Amino acid sequence: MRQSDLCITRAGASSLAELSLYHIPFIAIPLPTSKDNHQYENAKYYQDKDCCWIIDQNDFDKQKFEELLIKISIKKDEYLTKKNNLKELNYQNTWKNVNQKLLEIFNEY
């Protein structure tokens, strides 16, 4: 996975977290029958942070999908923005977690 530049995936939480950790931009195609539409919600979290693209399986259009792949390969700036946003998201989340644990330790004394 680490050698990948782009991933086309469903939107399970573990899969997206792993892609995020490795800073791999992805095209999510959430499973439309997932309970409570949780796969869409997982992907939307990353889309709102400009880290991925989402394709609706029910409205899948082969030509539009091909156009998206070509756009990603040609317009590197959008791809690089998403990759950098994933790096930033993981850095913030990691530091936030460490910082919170440090504060808890200090507050105990």
A tleap script that builds the chain and sets N, CA, C and O, in Angstrom:
source leaprc.protein.ff14SB
mol = sequence {
  NMET ARG GLN SER ASP LEU CYS ILE THR ARG
  ALA GLY ALA SER SER LEU ALA GLU LEU SER
  LEU TYR HIE ILE PRO PHE ILE ALA ILE PRO
  LEU PRO THR SER LYS ASP ASN HIE GLN TYR
  GLU ASN ALA LYS TYR TYR GLN ASP LYS ASP
  CYS CYS TRP ILE ILE ASP GLN ASN ASP PHE
  ASP LYS GLN LYS PHE GLU GLU LEU LEU ILE
  LYS ILE SER ILE LYS LYS ASP GLU TYR LEU
  THR LYS LYS ASN ASN LEU LYS GLU LEU ASN
  TYR GLN ASN THR TRP LYS ASN VAL ASN GLN
  LYS LEU LEU GLU ILE PHE ASN GLU CTYR
}
set mol.1.N position { 0.829 -1.189 0.000 }
set mol.1.CA position { 0.000 0.000 0.000 }
set mol.1.C position { 0.878 1.258 0.000 }
set mol.1.O position { 0.567 2.237 -0.678 }
set mol.2.N position { 1.968 1.223 0.760 }
set mol.2.CA position { 2.828 2.408 0.869 }
set mol.2.C position { 3.391 2.849 -0.479 }
set mol.2.O position { 3.749 4.015 -0.645 }
set mol.3.N position { 3.472 1.948 -1.427 }
set mol.3.CA position { 4.028 2.279 -2.738 }
set mol.3.C position { 2.980 2.870 -3.676 }
set mol.3.O position { 3.298 3.244 -4.805 }
set mol.4.N position { 1.753 2.954 -3.222 }
set mol.4.CA position { 0.668 3.479 -4.053 }
set mol.4.C position { 0.661 5.006 -4.033 }
set mol.4.O position { 1.008 5.637 -3.035 }
set mol.5.N position { 0.258 5.572 -5.155 }
set mol.5.CA position { 0.108 7.020 -5.261 }
set mol.5.C position { -1.351 7.444 -5.146 }
set mol.5.O position { -1.650 8.571 -4.751 }
set mol.6.N position { -2.250 6.536 -5.492 }
set mol.6.CA position { -3.679 6.814 -5.491 }
set mol.6.C position { -4.389 5.494 -5.245 }
set mol.6.O position { -3.937 4.447 -5.707 }
set mol.7.N position { -5.491 5.539 -4.525 }
set mol.7.CA position { -6.253 4.326 -4.255 }
set mol.7.C position { -7.711 4.551 -4.629 }
set mol.7.O position { -8.261 5.631 -4.417 }
set mol.8.N position { -8.322 3.524 -5.182 }
set mol.8.CA position { -9.755 3.511 -5.439 }
set mol.8.C position { -10.305 2.478 -4.474 }
set mol.8.O position { -9.916 1.311 -4.520 }
set mol.9.N position { -11.210 2.902 -3.599 }
set mol.9.CA position { -11.586 2.051 -2.484 }
set mol.9.C position { -13.038 2.243 -2.066 }
set mol.9.O position { -13.680 3.232 -2.422 }
set mol.10.N position { -13.534 1.289 -1.314 }
set mol.10.CA position { -14.775 1.502 -0.568 }
set mol.10.C position { -14.418 2.475 0.540 }
set mol.10.O position { -13.330 3.051 0.503 }
set mol.11.N position { -15.262 2.679 1.501 }
set mol.11.CA position { -14.980 3.697 2.499 }
set mol.11.C position { -15.120 3.185 3.926 }
set mol.11.O position { -15.692 3.850 4.790 }
set mol.12.N position { -14.588 1.996 4.152 }
set mol.12.CA position { -14.554 1.484 5.516 }
set mol.12.C position { -13.597 2.328 6.350 }
set mol.12.O position { -12.585 2.812 5.841 }
set mol.13.N position { -13.909 2.501 7.605 }
set mol.13.CA position { -13.118 3.375 8.475 }
set mol.13.C position { -11.656 2.952 8.545 }
set mol.13.O position { -10.768 3.801 8.464 }
set mol.14.N position { -11.389 1.670 8.691 }
set mol.14.CA position { -10.006 1.197 8.810 }
set mol.14.C position { -9.223 1.442 7.526 }
set mol.14.O position { -8.070 1.870 7.570 }
set mol.15.N position { -9.837 1.176 6.405 }
set mol.15.CA position { -9.157 1.385 5.118 }
set mol.15.C position { -8.808 2.854 4.919 }
set mol.15.O position { -7.694 3.186 4.515 }
set mol.16.N position { -9.761 3.727 5.203 }
set mol.16.CA position { -9.507 5.157 5.017 }
set mol.16.C position { -8.482 5.675 6.015 }
set mol.16.O position { -7.660 6.525 5.674 }
set mol.17.N position { -8.524 5.176 7.229 }
set mol.17.CA position { -7.533 5.599 8.231 }
set mol.17.C position { -6.132 5.184 7.803 }
set mol.17.O position { -5.180 5.948 7.964 }
set mol.18.N position { -6.002 3.986 7.264 }
set mol.18.CA position { -4.688 3.515 6.818 }
set mol.18.C position { -4.191 4.335 5.631 }
set mol.18.O position { -3.020 4.712 5.586 }
set mol.19.N position { -5.063 4.611 4.681 }
set mol.19.CA position { -4.681 5.451 3.542 }
set mol.19.C position { -4.276 6.838 4.027 }
set mol.19.O position { -3.303 7.418 3.545 }
set mol.20.N position { -5.019 7.352 4.970 }
set mol.20.CA position { -4.712 8.663 5.527 }
set mol.20.C position { -3.350 8.658 6.210 }
set mol.20.O position { -2.557 9.583 6.032 }
set mol.21.N position { -3.085 7.633 6.978 }
set mol.21.CA position { -1.812 7.514 7.691 }
set mol.21.C position { -0.629 7.514 6.725 }
set mol.21.O position { 0.425 8.075 7.026 }
set mol.22.N position { -0.808 6.883 5.568 }
set mol.22.CA position { 0.255 6.819 4.552 }
set mol.22.C position { 0.202 7.991 3.572 }
set mol.22.O position { 0.997 8.056 2.635 }
set mol.23.N position { -0.733 8.914 3.788 }
set mol.23.CA position { -0.872 10.115 2.958 }
set mol.23.C position { -1.154 9.763 1.495 }
set mol.23.O position { -0.586 10.362 0.582 }
set mol.24.N position { -2.021 8.802 1.290 }
set mol.24.CA position { -2.374 8.369 -0.061 }
set mol.24.C position { -3.759 8.915 -0.400 }
set mol.24.O position { -4.757 8.444 0.144 }
set mol.25.N position { -3.831 9.901 -1.290 }
set mol.25.CA position { -5.147 10.384 -1.723 }
set mol.25.C position { -5.949 9.228 -2.330 }
set mol.25.O position { -5.380 8.293 -2.894 }
set mol.26.N position { -7.259 9.305 -2.206 }
set mol.26.CA position { -8.073 8.192 -2.674 }
set mol.26.C position { -9.380 8.668 -3.289 }
set mol.26.O position { -9.869 9.767 -3.027 }
set mol.27.N position { -9.914 7.792 -4.113 }
set mol.27.CA position { -11.252 7.959 -4.660 }
set mol.27.C position { -12.105 6.945 -3.910 }
set mol.27.O position { -11.917 5.736 -4.040 }
set mol.28.N position { -13.033 7.452 -3.133 }
set mol.28.CA position { -13.901 6.576 -2.355 }
set mol.28.C position { -15.195 6.331 -3.115 }
set mol.28.O position { -15.810 7.252 -3.651 }
set mol.29.N position { -15.588 5.072 -3.145 }
set mol.29.CA position { -16.889 4.693 -3.705 }
set mol.29.C position { -17.614 3.967 -2.571 }
set mol.29.O position { -17.578 2.740 -2.485 }
set mol.30.N position { -18.277 4.744 -1.698 }
set mol.30.CA position { -18.916 4.144 -0.528 }
set mol.30.C position { -19.965 3.102 -0.912 }
set mol.30.O position { -20.706 3.266 -1.881 }
set mol.31.N position { -20.005 2.044 -0.138 }
set mol.31.CA position { -21.009 1.004 -0.336 }
set mol.31.C position { -22.373 1.596 0.009 }
set mol.31.O position { -22.609 1.958 1.162 }
set mol.32.N position { -23.271 1.701 -0.963 }
set mol.32.CA position { -24.547 2.378 -0.704 }
set mol.32.C position { -25.448 1.638 0.278 }
set mol.32.O position { -26.368 2.231 0.842 }
set mol.33.N position { -25.193 0.349 0.489 }
set mol.33.CA position { -26.027 -0.430 1.407 }
set mol.33.C position { -25.425 -0.532 2.803 }
set mol.33.O position { -25.914 -1.296 3.634 }
set mol.34.N position { -24.372 0.228 3.065 }
set mol.34.CA position { -23.766 0.167 4.400 }
set mol.34.C position { -24.749 0.704 5.440 }
set mol.34.O position { -25.498 1.646 5.182 }
set mol.35.N position { -24.728 0.091 6.607 }
set mol.35.CA position { -25.663 0.466 7.674 }
set mol.35.C position { -25.517 1.944 8.020 }
set mol.35.O position { -24.410 2.436 8.238 }
set mol.36.N position { -26.625 2.632 8.065 }
set mol.36.CA position { -26.682 4.064 8.390 }
set mol.36.C position { -25.816 4.910 7.464 }
set mol.36.O position { -25.399 6.011 7.825 }
set mol.37.N position { -25.549 4.390 6.270 }
set mol.37.CA position { -24.739 5.103 5.279 }
set mol.37.C position { -23.376 5.515 5.853 }
set mol.37.O position { -22.823 6.555 5.493 }
set mol.38.N position { -22.848 4.675 6.754 }
set mol.38.CA position { -21.611 5.039 7.446 }
set mol.38.C position { -20.407 5.156 6.518 }
set mol.38.O position { -19.498 5.939 6.793 }
set mol.39.N position { -20.380 4.389 5.414 }
set mol.39.CA position { -19.236 4.517 4.513 }
set mol.39.C position { -19.211 5.889 3.845 }
set mol.39.O position { -18.148 6.482 3.663 }
set mol.40.N position { -20.372 6.378 3.490 }
set mol.40.CA position { -20.416 7.727 2.922 }
set mol.40.C position { -19.937 8.746 3.961 }
set mol.40.O position { -19.164 9.649 3.641 }
set mol.41.N position { -20.395 8.597 5.187 }
set mol.41.CA position { -19.996 9.530 6.247 }
set mol.41.C position { -18.485 9.476 6.488 }
set mol.41.O position { -17.853 10.506 6.722 }
set mol.42.N position { -17.912 8.276 6.430 }
set mol.42.CA position { -16.458 8.144 6.573 }
set mol.42.C position { -15.747 8.926 5.471 }
set mol.42.O position { -14.830 9.701 5.741 }
set mol.43.N position { -16.175 8.719 4.244 }
set mol.43.CA position { -15.543 9.393 3.104 }
set mol.43.C position { -15.780 10.901 3.157 }
set mol.43.O position { -14.889 11.684 2.830 }
set mol.44.N position { -16.960 11.297 3.562 }
set mol.44.CA position { -17.299 12.727 3.636 }
set mol.44.C position { -16.379 13.461 4.611 }
set mol.44.O position { -16.009 14.610 4.367 }
set mol.45.N position { -16.010 12.813 5.703 }
set mol.45.CA position { -15.083 13.405 6.665 }
set mol.45.C position { -13.796 13.835 5.951 }
set mol.45.O position { -13.311 14.948 6.151 }
set mol.46.N position { -13.256 12.954 5.127 }
set mol.46.CA position { -12.019 13.256 4.407 }
set mol.46.C position { -12.255 14.233 3.258 }
set mol.46.O position { -11.404 15.076 2.974 }
set mol.47.N position { -13.395 14.125 2.603 }
set mol.47.CA position { -13.699 15.055 1.521 }
set mol.47.C position { -13.827 16.480 2.065 }
set mol.47.O position { -13.365 17.430 1.434 }
set mol.48.N position { -14.443 16.624 3.214 }
set mol.48.CA position { -14.592 17.953 3.821 }
set mol.48.C position { -13.244 18.578 4.164 }
set mol.48.O position { -13.132 19.799 4.265 }
set mol.49.N position { -12.242 17.759 4.339 }
set mol.49.CA position { -10.891 18.241 4.629 }
set mol.49.C position { -10.037 18.283 3.354 }
set mol.49.O position { -8.820 18.459 3.418 }
set mol.50.N position { -10.689 18.118 2.202 }
set mol.50.CA position { -10.041 18.159 0.886 }
set mol.50.C position { -8.911 17.140 0.766 }
set mol.50.O position { -7.802 17.455 0.333 }
set mol.51.N position { -9.231 15.902 1.166 }
set mol.51.CA position { -8.235 14.829 1.129 }
set mol.51.C position { -8.580 13.732 0.121 }
set mol.51.O position { -7.760 12.846 -0.123 }
set mol.52.N position { -9.777 13.774 -0.470 }
set mol.52.CA position { -10.184 12.684 -1.362 }
set mol.52.C position { -11.268 13.151 -2.326 }
set mol.52.O position { -11.739 14.288 -2.282 }
set mol.53.N position { -11.632 12.236 -3.183 }
set mol.53.CA position { -12.767 12.419 -4.081 }
set mol.53.C position { -13.787 11.345 -3.715 }
set mol.53.O position { -13.403 10.259 -3.280 }
set mol.54.N position { -15.075 11.629 -3.882 }
set mol.54.CA position { -16.123 10.635 -3.636 }
set mol.54.C position { -16.924 10.430 -4.915 }
set mol.54.O position { -17.304 11.385 -5.592 }
set mol.55.N position { -17.166 9.177 -5.224 }
set mol.55.CA position { -18.011 8.790 -6.356 }
set mol.55.C position { -19.220 8.043 -5.790 }
set mol.55.O position { -19.065 7.130 -4.980 }
set mol.56.N position { -20.406 8.429 -6.212 }
set mol.56.CA position { -21.632 7.753 -5.796 }
set mol.56.C position { -21.841 6.541 -6.703 }
set mol.56.O position { -22.019 6.686 -7.912 }
set mol.57.N position { -21.818 5.350 -6.114 }
set mol.57.CA position { -21.967 4.125 -6.897 }
set mol.57.C position { -23.271 4.112 -7.682 }
set mol.57.O position { -23.311 3.624 -8.811 }
set mol.58.N position { -24.334 4.640 -7.094 }
set mol.58.CA position { -25.634 4.625 -7.766 }
set mol.58.C position { -25.677 5.533 -8.988 }
set mol.58.O position { -26.506 5.339 -9.877 }
set mol.59.N position { -24.789 6.524 -9.038 }
set mol.59.CA position { -24.734 7.433 -10.186 }
set mol.59.C position { -23.435 7.261 -10.976 }
set mol.59.O position { -23.002 8.173 -11.679 }
set mol.60.N position { -22.823 6.087 -10.852 }
set mol.60.CA position { -21.536 5.870 -11.496 }
set mol.60.C position { -21.658 6.023 -13.013 }
set mol.60.O position { -22.540 5.445 -13.648 }
set mol.61.N position { -20.753 6.812 -13.569 }
set mol.61.CA position { -20.707 7.043 -15.007 }
set mol.61.C position { -19.267 6.780 -15.462 }
set mol.61.O position { -18.336 7.463 -15.036 }
set mol.62.N position { -19.103 5.797 -16.318 }
set mol.62.CA position { -17.764 5.380 -16.745 }
set mol.62.C position { -16.973 6.546 -17.339 }
set mol.62.O position { -15.798 6.726 -17.020 }
set mol.63.N position { -17.603 7.323 -18.187 }
set mol.63.CA position { -16.901 8.429 -18.843 }
set mol.63.C position { -16.458 9.483 -17.820 }
set mol.63.O position { -15.330 9.972 -17.879 }
set mol.64.N position { -17.337 9.826 -16.896 }
set mol.64.CA position { -16.964 10.805 -15.867 }
set mol.64.C position { -15.829 10.282 -14.994 }
set mol.64.O position { -14.947 11.036 -14.585 }
set mol.65.N position { -15.864 8.980 -14.715 }
set mol.65.CA position { -14.813 8.381 -13.906 }
set mol.65.C position { -13.473 8.443 -14.645 }
set mol.65.O position { -12.447 8.783 -14.055 }
set mol.66.N position { -13.491 8.114 -15.923 }
set mol.66.CA position { -12.270 8.211 -16.736 }
set mol.66.C position { -11.758 9.644 -16.774 }
set mol.66.O position { -10.553 9.878 -16.680 }
set mol.67.N position { -12.664 10.598 -16.909 }
set mol.67.CA position { -12.271 12.012 -16.917 }
set mol.67.C position { -11.632 12.421 -15.587 }
set mol.67.O position { -10.666 13.183 -15.567 }
set mol.68.N position { -12.174 11.914 -14.482 }
set mol.68.CA position { -11.598 12.207 -13.177 }
set mol.68.C position { -10.181 11.639 -13.079 }
set mol.68.O position { -9.272 12.322 -12.607 }
set mol.69.N position { -9.992 10.413 -13.517 }
set mol.69.CA position { -8.655 9.803 -13.469 }
set mol.69.C position { -7.656 10.586 -14.321 }
set mol.69.O position { -6.511 10.787 -13.917 }
set mol.70.N position { -8.092 11.018 -15.484 }
set mol.70.CA position { -7.209 11.813 -16.361 }
set mol.70.C position { -6.902 13.150 -15.701 }
set mol.70.O position { -5.756 13.601 -15.712 }
set mol.71.N position { -7.912 13.781 -15.131 }
set mol.71.CA position { -7.710 15.071 -14.456 }
set mol.71.C position { -6.712 14.926 -13.311 }
set mol.71.O position { -5.831 15.769 -13.144 }
set mol.72.N position { -6.846 13.867 -12.529 }
set mol.72.CA position { -5.926 13.640 -11.409 }
set mol.72.C position { -4.496 13.452 -11.917 }
set mol.72.O position { -3.548 13.962 -11.320 }
set mol.73.N position { -4.349 12.724 -13.010 }
set mol.73.CA position { -2.999 12.461 -13.516 }
set mol.73.C position { -2.376 13.681 -14.189 }
set mol.73.O position { -1.153 13.818 -14.217 }
set mol.74.N position { -3.205 14.561 -14.727 }
set mol.74.CA position { -2.685 15.745 -15.418 }
set mol.74.C position { -2.545 16.941 -14.478 }
set mol.74.O position { -1.527 17.633 -14.488 }
set mol.75.N position { -3.581 17.177 -13.664 }
set mol.75.CA position { -3.575 18.331 -12.749 }
set mol.75.C position { -2.984 17.902 -11.410 }
set mol.75.O position { -3.708 17.588 -10.465 }
set mol.76.N position { -1.682 17.897 -11.351 }
set mol.76.CA position { -0.988 17.428 -10.150 }
set mol.76.C position { -1.251 18.307 -8.931 }
set mol.76.O position { -1.153 17.837 -7.798 }
set mol.77.N position { -1.583 19.576 -9.155 }
set mol.77.CA position { -1.773 20.470 -8.013 }
set mol.77.C position { -2.922 20.014 -7.115 }
set mol.77.O position { -2.804 20.075 -5.891 }
set mol.78.N position { -4.017 19.564 -7.695 }
set mol.78.CA position { -5.145 19.087 -6.895 }
set mol.78.C position { -4.759 17.817 -6.127 }
set mol.78.O position { -5.094 17.665 -4.952 }
set mol.79.N position { -4.060 16.920 -6.800 }
set mol.79.CA position { -3.585 15.696 -6.155 }
set mol.79.C position { -2.644 16.034 -5.000 }
set mol.79.O position { -2.788 15.500 -3.900 }
set mol.80.N position { -1.685 16.917 -5.251 }
set mol.80.CA position { -0.714 17.285 -4.219 }
set mol.80.C position { -1.369 18.008 -3.046 }
set mol.80.O position { -0.944 17.851 -1.902 }
set mol.81.N position { -2.395 18.793 -3.326 }
set mol.81.CA position { -3.136 19.442 -2.248 }
set mol.81.C position { -3.753 18.400 -1.335 }
set mol.81.O position { -3.663 18.511 -0.112 }
set mol.82.N position { -4.378 17.388 -1.920 }
set mol.82.CA position { -5.007 16.336 -1.120 }
set mol.82.C position { -3.950 15.558 -0.332 }
set mol.82.O position { -4.169 15.232 0.835 }
set mol.83.N position { -2.828 15.262 -0.946 }
set mol.83.CA position { -1.748 14.547 -0.262 }
set mol.83.C position { -1.225 15.378 0.915 }
set mol.83.O position { -1.029 14.845 2.008 }
set mol.84.N position { -1.000 16.658 0.704 }
set mol.84.CA position { -0.528 17.534 1.777 }
set mol.84.C position { -1.571 17.688 2.882 }
set mol.84.O position { -1.223 17.760 4.061 }
set mol.85.N position { -2.838 17.737 2.507 }
set mol.85.CA position { -3.894 17.832 3.511 }
set mol.85.C position { -3.942 16.578 4.380 }
set mol.85.O position { -4.209 16.662 5.579 }
set mol.86.N position { -3.685 15.416 3.781 }
set mol.86.CA position { -3.621 14.184 4.572 }
set mol.86.C position { -2.440 14.216 5.533 }
set mol.86.O position { -2.558 13.784 6.679 }
set mol.87.N position { -1.310 14.724 5.071 }
set mol.87.CA position { -0.143 14.844 5.961 }
set mol.87.C position { -0.471 15.754 7.134 }
set mol.87.O position { -0.183 15.423 8.284 }
set mol.88.N position { -1.067 16.888 6.843 }
set mol.88.CA position { -1.406 17.861 7.883 }
set mol.88.C position { -2.435 17.283 8.860 }
set mol.88.O position { -2.315 17.455 10.073 }
set mol.89.N position { -3.428 16.608 8.327 }
set mol.89.CA position { -4.462 16.006 9.167 }
set mol.89.C position { -3.844 14.997 10.128 }
set mol.89.O position { -4.182 14.987 11.311 }
set mol.90.N position { -2.965 14.169 9.646 }
set mol.90.CA position { -2.339 13.161 10.504 }
set mol.90.C position { -1.387 13.793 11.504 }
set mol.90.O position { -1.300 13.339 12.645 }
set mol.91.N position { -0.682 14.819 11.100 }
set mol.91.CA position { 0.212 15.498 12.026 }
set mol.91.C position { -0.591 16.128 13.168 }
set mol.91.O position { -0.240 15.994 14.340 }
set mol.92.N position { -1.664 16.809 12.805 }
set mol.92.CA position { -2.497 17.459 13.820 }
set mol.92.C position { -3.109 16.432 14.758 }
set mol.92.O position { -3.104 16.618 15.974 }
set mol.93.N position { -3.630 15.360 14.204 }
set mol.93.CA position { -4.261 14.345 15.036 }
set mol.93.C position { -3.249 13.668 15.948 }
set mol.93.O position { -3.545 13.395 17.111 }
set mol.94.N position { -2.076 13.400 15.436 }
set mol.94.CA position { -1.055 12.754 16.242 }
set mol.94.C position { -0.600 13.687 17.357 }
set mol.94.O position { -0.554 13.282 18.519 }
set mol.95.N position { -0.268 14.914 17.024 }
set mol.95.CA position { 0.197 15.846 18.045 }
set mol.95.C position { -0.907 16.135 19.046 }
set mol.95.O position { -0.647 16.253 20.243 }
set mol.96.N position { -2.120 16.246 18.570 }
set mol.96.CA position { -3.236 16.518 19.472 }
set mol.96.C position { -3.361 15.391 20.499 }
set mol.96.O position { -3.558 15.649 21.686 }
set mol.97.N position { -3.249 14.157 20.045 }
set mol.97.CA position { -3.360 13.018 20.955 }
set mol.97.C position { -2.219 13.003 21.964 }
set mol.97.O position { -2.445 12.790 23.155 }
set mol.98.N position { -1.006 13.227 21.498 }
set mol.98.CA position { 0.149 13.241 22.395 }
set mol.98.C position { 0.019 14.392 23.380 }
set mol.98.O position { 0.231 14.217 24.580 }
set mol.99.N position { -0.324 15.549 22.880 }
set mol.99.CA position { -0.479 16.727 23.728 }
set mol.99.C position { -1.530 16.484 24.816 }
set mol.99.O position { -1.323 16.838 25.977 }
set mol.100.N position { -2.640 15.886 24.438 }
set mol.100.CA position { -3.706 15.604 25.407 }
set mol.100.C position { -3.205 14.658 26.492 }
set mol.100.O position { -3.495 14.864 27.671 }
set mol.101.N position { -2.471 13.642 26.119 }
set mol.101.CA position { -1.941 12.692 27.103 }
set mol.101.C position { -0.942 13.371 28.027 }
set mol.101.O position { -0.921 13.100 29.227 }
set mol.102.N position { -0.122 14.244 27.480 }
set mol.102.CA position { 0.829 14.980 28.316 }
set mol.102.C position { 0.099 15.860 29.325 }
set mol.102.O position { 0.476 15.916 30.495 }
set mol.103.N position { -0.932 16.539 28.875 }
set mol.103.CA position { -1.714 17.384 29.782 }
set mol.103.C position { -2.363 16.564 30.898 }
set mol.103.O position { -2.418 17.003 32.047 }
set mol.104.N position { -2.848 15.383 30.557 }
set mol.104.CA position { -3.451 14.522 31.572 }
set mol.104.C position { -2.417 14.109 32.624 }
set mol.104.O position { -2.714 14.083 33.818 }
set mol.105.N position { -1.206 13.787 32.171 }
set mol.105.CA position { -0.138 13.413 33.107 }
set mol.105.C position { 0.189 14.574 34.025 }
set mol.105.O position { 0.290 14.399 35.239 }
set mol.106.N position { 0.355 15.764 33.451 }
set mol.106.CA position { 0.704 16.936 34.254 }
set mol.106.C position { -0.416 17.307 35.242 }
set mol.106.O position { -0.156 17.747 36.361 }
set mol.107.N position { -1.640 17.123 34.807 }
set mol.107.CA position { -2.784 17.459 35.660 }
set mol.107.C position { -2.946 16.492 36.828 }
set mol.107.O position { -3.587 16.824 37.825 }
set mol.108.N position { -2.378 15.317 36.713 }
set mol.108.CA position { -2.460 14.340 37.798 }
set mol.108.C position { -1.597 14.772 38.988 }
set mol.108.O position { -1.858 14.375 40.124 }
set mol.109.N position { -0.588 15.572 38.728 }
set mol.109.CA position { 0.352 15.978 39.800 }
set mol.109.C position { 0.015 17.293 40.337 }
set mol.109.O position { 0.695 17.785 41.238 }
savepdb mol mol.pdb
quit
